[in-house]
């Protein structure tokens, strides 16, 4: 693990989301590559799966399976002060941030198996 947090101090919600965004994108791309196909088609599919709207839907797919601690991470990140881009629906953007923060939190706390379990549940089955 790269991270060494002293006194249980973890990054803030938006920092966790920043990390989680990359992890989510990597997970999607790894699975698309494993599935095969043309790079252009994989890229288009990846973009459709990592946009704010798709991530908000992904959060709704995993919401019932979250532990209380995971729900707390999601709630804090969803409520974090941020300014969504003009082209994004604010509700979708806040929910996408919450999912990304959850993925980042699972990663930095060393819960890789749980992170993979959540990622698998988050993505639509018809894509994988």
trRosetta pair geometry for C-beta under 8 A, 3 or more apart (Angstrom, degrees):
i j d omega theta_ij theta_ji phi_ij phi_ji
1 4 7.7 132 107 -65 101 64
1 108 7.7 107 -166 -146 119 45
1 110 5.9 -56 -78 -89 146 93
3 108 5.0 5 36 -144 165 91
5 8 6.5 46 123 -143 114 16
5 9 5.3 -151 -176 69 102 62
5 10 5.7 2 -139 -86 165 52
5 108 7.2 64 -25 166 131 114
6 9 6.2 4 74 26 60 107
10 16 7.2 26 152 -70 111 118
10 105 7.1 44 175 -126 149 83
10 108 6.3 124 -143 110 103 138
10 109 7.5 -21 -104 -66 134 93
11 15 3.5 -105 166 96 124 132
11 16 5.4 161 88 -52 106 74
11 19 7.4 108 61 -6 155 130
11 104 7.5 -67 70 149 125 127
11 108 6.9 -178 17 -65 104 175
12 15 5.0 92 55 12 72 104
12 16 7.0 -133 101 -5 35 90
12 80 7.5 120 157 -125 104 134
13 16 5.7 -57 -148 37 29 111
13 17 6.3 30 153 -19 65 106
13 73 7.6 161 -115 -167 90 66
13 76 5.0 -154 -79 125 133 97
13 77 4.0 -176 -167 -96 116 69
13 80 4.3 -157 87 -64 137 140
13 97 7.6 61 150 153 103 107
13 101 5.0 -8 -163 -127 74 147
14 17 5.4 -48 -145 36 36 115
14 18 6.4 46 150 -27 64 99
14 77 7.5 151 -65 -137 46 82
14 80 5.5 -177 -52 153 91 153
14 82 6.5 150 -101 -78 122 120
14 97 7.2 -27 -111 -164 67 121
14 101 7.5 -44 -79 -88 21 114
15 18 5.4 -44 -149 28 35 117
15 19 6.8 30 153 -11 63 102
15 104 7.5 179 117 158 57 153
16 19 5.9 -57 -153 40 33 107
16 20 5.9 33 150 -20 68 112
16 73 7.4 -97 124 -166 162 111
16 77 6.8 -95 76 -91 117 125
16 100 7.4 144 121 123 71 74
16 101 4.2 67 99 -146 112 72
16 102 7.9 91 143 -23 123 17
16 104 3.5 161 -178 96 68 131
16 105 5.1 21 -158 -54 141 76
16 108 7.0 -101 -117 9 92 133
17 20 5.3 -54 -136 43 32 113
17 21 6.2 46 158 -32 64 98
17 77 5.8 138 -59 -153 115 125
17 80 7.8 -144 -12 44 139 153
17 97 4.7 -6 -133 -161 153 74
17 98 7.7 -21 -96 -56 117 15
17 100 4.0 71 -151 99 72 112
17 101 4.2 -31 -65 -62 81 78
17 104 6.1 -111 -58 1 19 142
18 21 6.0 -46 -154 20 24 115
18 22 7.5 18 150 -10 55 101
18 100 7.6 92 -24 146 17 127
18 104 7.2 64 56 -93 51 152
19 22 6.1 -61 -164 35 37 107
19 23 6.4 31 147 -15 70 110
19 100 7.9 146 70 165 51 92
19 103 7.8 -155 106 103 79 86
19 104 3.9 108 76 -125 102 112
19 107 6.5 -139 137 68 122 141
19 108 7.1 64 100 -44 163 111
20 23 5.4 -56 -144 41 37 112
20 24 5.9 41 157 -23 70 105
20 99 7.2 -179 145 120 136 57
20 100 3.5 145 95 177 115 61
20 101 5.7 -128 7 -60 150 15
20 102 6.7 94 -129 58 154 47
20 103 3.5 122 -147 71 103 97
20 104 3.3 -90 -44 -32 92 87
20 105 7.4 -7 -67 0 125 63
20 107 7.1 -177 -90 7 70 126
21 24 5.9 -53 -146 35 26 111
21 25 6.4 26 155 -17 61 109
21 50 7.8 90 -163 -170 77 112
21 100 4.6 9 -60 -142 69 136
21 104 7.9 0 -2 -54 59 114
22 25 5.7 -56 -146 39 30 112
22 26 6.2 32 155 -20 65 107
23 26 5.7 -54 -146 36 30 112
23 27 6.4 33 154 -21 64 105
23 103 5.1 -170 83 147 126 121
23 104 6.7 168 15 -80 132 59
23 107 5.8 -140 -81 -60 161 147
23 115 7.4 -53 159 178 142 132
24 27 5.8 -53 -150 34 30 112
24 28 6.5 29 153 -17 64 106
24 50 6.3 139 120 -123 108 98
24 55 7.1 39 168 -112 160 116
24 99 7.3 69 -89 128 149 105
24 100 6.1 -85 -10 -108 138 78
24 103 5.5 146 -57 36 94 176
24 119 7.0 -170 -118 -119 67 106
24 122 7.9 -71 -133 106 106 154
25 28 5.8 -55 -149 36 30 111
25 29 6.3 24 156 -15 65 110
25 46 7.2 64 -154 -178 77 112
25 50 5.3 42 -97 -116 80 151
26 29 5.8 -59 -144 40 29 108
26 30 6.2 33 157 -23 66 106
27 30 5.9 -53 -147 33 27 112
27 31 6.6 20 158 -12 61 109
27 116 7.9 179 -123 -119 128 66
27 119 4.8 -89 -177 -168 163 145
27 123 7.9 -152 125 -40 114 135
28 31 6.1 -66 -154 40 28 106
28 32 6.3 25 154 -18 66 110
28 46 5.3 127 127 -133 120 82
28 49 5.0 166 -140 101 139 134
28 50 5.8 -132 19 -57 163 104
28 123 7.0 160 -101 -100 84 136
29 32 5.6 -54 -143 38 33 111
29 33 6.2 34 157 -19 66 105
29 42 7.5 80 -139 160 69 113
29 46 5.6 28 -83 -114 77 137
30 33 5.9 -58 -151 36 28 110
30 34 6.4 28 153 -19 64 107
31 34 5.5 -51 -144 36 34 113
31 35 6.4 36 154 -21 64 105
31 123 7.4 129 66 105 166 174
31 127 7.7 73 122 129 128 94
31 128 5.2 -32 176 -112 135 116
32 35 5.6 -54 -150 35 32 113
32 37 7.3 -68 176 43 84 118
32 42 4.4 127 151 -151 126 100
32 45 5.9 158 -119 87 132 124
32 46 5.9 -84 -14 -66 161 95
32 127 8.0 -38 -86 169 84 101
33 36 7.5 41 177 -73 34 35
33 42 6.8 61 -72 -150 57 153
35 128 7.0 -121 -65 -125 128 56
37 41 5.0 -89 153 81 123 124
37 42 5.4 148 83 -55 110 93
38 41 4.5 82 66 11 92 105
38 42 6.8 -162 91 -8 44 87
39 42 5.5 -56 -145 38 33 112
39 43 6.1 36 155 -24 67 105
40 43 5.7 -53 -149 33 28 113
40 44 6.6 28 153 -17 62 104
41 44 5.8 -52 -148 36 33 110
41 45 6.4 30 154 -16 65 107
42 45 5.8 -58 -148 40 31 109
42 46 6.1 35 153 -23 66 106
43 46 5.6 -51 -146 34 30 113
43 47 6.5 32 155 -19 63 104
44 47 5.8 -53 -151 34 31 112
44 48 6.5 27 153 -17 64 106
45 48 5.7 -56 -150 37 34 110
45 49 6.3 24 154 -15 67 111
45 127 6.8 156 -179 -144 119 114
46 49 5.9 -66 -149 41 30 106
46 50 6.1 4 164 -2 69 116
47 50 6.5 -69 -135 45 25 94
47 51 6.5 43 164 -46 63 99
48 51 6.5 -35 -147 2 27 115
48 54 6.2 115 152 -59 55 148
49 54 5.1 -154 -150 151 29 155
49 123 6.6 16 -159 -131 125 101
49 124 7.9 -129 -118 21 102 98
49 127 6.5 123 -89 -168 132 169
50 54 6.6 -5 -3 74 9 129
50 55 6.7 30 -159 -54 39 108
51 54 5.0 87 57 13 78 103
51 55 7.0 -152 92 -5 36 91
51 96 7.9 -84 135 -108 40 149
52 55 5.8 -61 -144 41 29 108
52 56 6.2 34 157 -24 66 105
52 84 7.6 69 -124 -147 164 116
52 88 4.8 60 25 -147 159 120
52 89 6.9 -175 110 47 127 78
52 92 4.4 98 136 131 102 105
52 93 4.8 -24 -150 -89 146 57
52 95 7.8 107 180 65 83 82
52 96 4.1 -107 -140 -20 67 155
53 56 5.7 -53 -149 32 29 113
53 57 6.7 28 152 -15 62 104
53 89 6.8 70 -82 28 90 119
53 92 4.8 -27 -89 -151 54 148
53 96 7.8 -22 -20 -61 18 124
54 57 5.7 -53 -152 37 34 111
54 58 6.3 40 147 -25 65 104
55 58 5.1 -46 -146 33 38 118
55 59 6.6 45 152 -23 64 96
55 92 7.6 106 64 177 82 85
55 95 7.0 163 112 111 82 82
55 96 3.6 78 88 -125 127 89
55 99 5.0 -161 175 56 98 144
55 100 6.9 3 -171 -43 146 91
56 59 5.8 -46 -154 28 33 113
56 60 7.0 33 148 -17 61 101
56 91 7.1 74 -135 125 150 77
56 92 4.1 -100 -27 -141 150 69
56 93 7.9 -25 -61 -22 119 19
56 95 3.7 75 -124 88 87 128
56 96 5.3 -56 -52 -52 74 78
56 99 7.5 -148 -87 -12 31 129
57 60 5.7 -54 -155 34 37 112
57 61 6.7 41 147 -23 66 101
57 124 7.9 1 122 -57 125 103
58 61 5.6 -51 -154 29 37 114
58 62 6.8 14 156 -4 67 107
58 99 5.7 76 91 -137 107 159
58 122 3.8 41 -175 -177 107 92
58 123 6.4 -1 -118 -74 115 41
59 62 6.3 -70 -150 45 32 96
59 63 6.2 57 153 -59 68 94
59 74 7.1 137 -154 -143 118 125
59 95 5.0 -149 43 173 151 98
59 96 7.4 -137 -22 -86 125 34
59 98 5.9 61 -122 87 150 108
59 99 4.2 -121 -73 -66 101 111
59 102 7.9 133 -117 14 96 142
59 122 7.3 14 -64 -132 35 103
60 63 5.6 -24 -141 -10 34 122
60 95 7.7 5 -40 -176 84 141
61 121 5.9 -179 129 150 103 81
61 122 5.8 139 73 -130 120 37
61 124 7.8 -153 -74 -79 159 57
62 65 5.4 -74 -167 48 63 109
62 66 6.4 78 140 -51 88 93
62 99 7.7 111 43 -123 130 101
62 118 5.5 56 -144 -154 150 82
62 121 4.8 109 -96 107 92 120
62 122 5.2 -25 -36 -80 125 77
63 66 6.1 -45 -158 1 33 117
63 74 7.8 151 -117 172 79 171
65 118 7.6 -179 97 -108 122 74
65 121 6.1 -60 38 175 157 172
66 70 4.0 -133 -164 95 98 122
66 71 4.9 129 120 -59 127 78
66 74 6.7 -24 -152 -11 167 140
66 102 7.7 -74 -119 -138 125 143
66 118 8.0 51 -92 -113 81 117
67 70 4.7 96 50 9 75 103
67 71 7.0 -134 96 -6 39 87
68 71 5.6 -53 -147 35 32 114
68 72 6.6 38 152 -23 63 101
69 72 5.7 -50 -155 29 33 114
69 73 6.9 34 149 -18 63 101
70 73 5.6 -49 -153 32 37 112
70 74 6.4 37 149 -18 66 105
70 102 5.9 53 -163 -141 90 112
70 105 7.8 163 -122 89 66 134
70 106 7.8 19 -110 -67 104 102
70 118 7.9 -170 -148 -93 146 141
71 74 5.5 -53 -147 38 34 114
71 75 6.1 37 154 -22 67 106
72 75 5.7 -52 -143 36 30 112
72 76 6.3 28 159 -16 64 106
73 76 6.1 -58 -149 38 27 108
73 77 6.3 19 158 -12 64 112
73 98 7.9 130 122 -165 70 74
73 101 5.9 -167 163 125 95 103
73 102 5.2 124 108 -99 124 68
73 105 4.7 -89 -143 4 150 170
74 77 6.1 -63 -146 42 26 106
74 78 6.0 27 158 -22 65 111
74 98 4.4 58 -158 178 70 111
74 99 7.4 28 -121 -72 98 42
74 101 7.1 157 -101 76 40 109
74 102 5.4 8 -74 -65 84 118
75 78 5.8 -55 -142 35 26 111
75 79 6.3 7 163 -3 62 114
75 98 7.5 56 -50 -134 16 123
76 79 6.2 -73 -149 48 25 99
76 80 6.6 48 150 -54 64 92
76 101 7.5 -133 84 139 89 155
77 80 5.5 -27 -150 -8 36 119
77 97 5.4 -159 159 129 100 88
77 98 4.3 148 91 -110 109 55
77 100 7.5 -165 175 67 148 74
77 101 3.3 -163 -95 26 154 158
77 102 7.1 -122 21 -36 151 70
78 94 5.0 72 -159 158 68 98
78 95 6.3 21 -118 -91 106 46
78 97 6.8 148 -97 79 42 97
78 98 3.9 6 -63 -72 85 128
79 94 7.7 57 -67 -167 27 123
80 97 6.7 -119 50 139 117 139
80 101 7.8 140 -8 -66 140 153
82 93 7.5 -140 104 138 122 115
82 94 7.3 162 56 -98 116 76
82 97 6.5 159 32 -91 161 166
84 88 4.6 -119 173 82 112 114
84 89 7.6 -56 156 96 159 23
84 90 4.8 -167 17 -108 147 63
84 93 3.6 127 -115 63 123 172
84 94 7.3 -76 -62 -41 121 73
85 88 4.7 81 61 4 87 108
85 93 7.3 175 27 -105 72 141
88 92 6.2 -129 179 79 90 108
88 93 4.4 87 135 -67 130 116
89 92 4.1 71 73 13 104 111
89 93 6.5 -178 83 -15 51 86
90 93 5.5 -57 -143 36 30 114
90 94 6.3 27 161 -17 66 105
91 94 6.1 -57 -148 36 28 106
91 95 6.4 21 156 -12 64 110
92 95 5.9 -63 -148 43 30 107
92 96 6.0 32 155 -22 68 108
93 96 5.7 -52 -144 35 29 112
93 97 6.4 32 154 -20 62 104
94 97 5.6 -50 -148 34 32 114
94 98 6.5 37 150 -23 62 103
95 98 5.4 -49 -150 31 36 117
95 99 6.7 36 152 -18 65 100
96 99 5.8 -52 -152 35 34 110
96 100 6.3 32 152 -16 66 107
97 100 5.7 -57 -146 40 31 111
97 101 6.2 34 154 -21 66 106
98 101 5.8 -53 -146 35 29 111
98 102 6.5 33 153 -22 62 104
99 102 5.6 -53 -153 32 32 114
99 103 6.6 30 152 -16 65 103
99 122 6.8 115 -159 -136 128 137
100 103 5.7 -54 -151 36 34 110
100 104 6.3 33 151 -17 66 107
101 104 5.5 -54 -145 41 33 113
101 105 6.0 36 154 -23 67 106
102 105 5.7 -54 -145 35 28 112
102 106 6.4 28 156 -18 63 104
102 118 6.8 -129 133 165 119 159
103 106 5.9 -53 -148 35 30 110
103 107 6.4 31 152 -21 62 108
103 115 6.0 89 -147 -148 66 100
103 118 6.9 -157 -91 97 76 130
103 119 6.9 72 -115 -73 115 96
104 107 5.6 -58 -152 35 31 114
104 108 6.3 16 160 -9 68 108
105 108 6.2 -59 -140 42 28 99
105 109 6.0 13 164 -5 65 115
106 109 6.3 -67 -141 47 24 100
106 111 4.4 -87 -160 77 77 107
106 112 7.4 133 146 -84 95 27
106 114 5.5 -135 -148 93 124 101
106 115 3.8 159 120 -78 131 93
106 118 6.7 -175 -36 22 166 141
107 111 7.7 -76 -55 55 18 69
107 112 7.0 56 -118 -91 56 70
107 115 5.7 73 -65 -97 67 157
111 114 4.1 -23 161 40 109 119
111 115 5.8 128 105 -29 77 88
112 115 5.3 -51 -143 33 33 117
112 116 6.4 32 158 -17 65 103
113 116 5.9 -55 -152 37 30 109
113 117 6.4 34 148 -21 64 106
114 117 5.3 -51 -147 35 35 116
114 118 6.3 35 154 -18 67 103
115 118 5.9 -55 -149 37 29 109
115 119 6.3 29 152 -19 64 108
116 119 5.5 -51 -142 38 33 113
116 120 6.3 36 156 -22 65 104
117 120 5.9 -54 -150 33 27 111
117 121 6.6 21 153 -12 62 108
118 121 5.8 -60 -150 41 32 108
118 122 6.0 38 152 -32 67 110
119 122 5.5 -53 -143 29 30 117
119 123 6.8 17 167 -13 64 105
120 123 6.9 -64 -152 33 25 99
120 128 7.8 -120 -142 91 70 155
123 127 5.9 -96 165 67 107 122
123 128 5.8 62 112 -6 130 128
124 127 5.0 83 76 2 90 105
124 128 7.8 143 87 10 53 86
125 128 6.6 -87 -150 56 36 79
